[in-house]
Amino acid sequence: MKTARRGGILPKVTLVPLIDVLFILLFYFMVTSVYLDLDMIPVSQSAEETGFDAVEDPGGSILLRIDSLGQSVINGKVVPAAELGDWLQETGRSTHTVLILPSGEAPVQALARVMDALARSGITRTRLVRLEAHP
């Protein structure tokens, strides 16, 4: 028995139907996905909006600045983000409110690293401060 081989050109396989299916799937996942609440980090813009007074905050507050290199600076001293929670525990300042002030050039990853380190060490009183230029 001989198999007959068809001669000629093979049919073209087009990708247009595949692209259509991918766009339909992309649209479906975009519509059905759940987005995070972007306002879940409290941001203080001025001293009046902080909401902390001497009764609520018996320990005081600490200003933690994140410079343009991503380093955490407290009172002029650079504290690595990994050691931040230990530093607050050692100095007895774990009950203080930590005000985080990132500079305009600070990387977002440095801010996330600082907030993760504070959360891992059990510091719950944190506040992100944003400064805006006045016209």
Buried (B, 14 or more C-beta within 10 A) or exposed (E): EEEEEEEEEEEEEEEEEEEEEEEEEEEEEEEEEEEEEEEEEEEBEEEEEBEBEEEEBEEEBBEBBBBEEBBBBBEEEEBEBEEBBEBBEEEEBBEBBBBBBBBEEBEEEBBEBBBBBBEEBEBEBBBBBEEEEEE
